[in-house]
Amino acid sequence: MNLIAWAILGLIAGAIAKAIYPGTQGGGILATMALGIVGAFIGGSLFSLLTEGTIALTATGLSFGGIFVAVIGAIIAIFIWGLLTRRAA
């Protein structure tokens, strides 16, 4: 997948995840894009674990199913980030 598709997937998935997850998440457009891209990797890896039984570092594509999986991964990333920053503060 090219860089423009990664950026679009990251923006869409990150924005949806931030809208769904309760509370306020900081960061601007680049943080939202990074969150969506990280979510695509987390979601893609978990999806391959559930469907194939093996864990592999894979990312989802730019499709409706891919965005759904990336949003789930981004929500997991927000949750983990919240756990890490609460302990540090």
Order of alpha helices (4+ residues) and beta strands (2+ residues): alpha-alpha-alpha
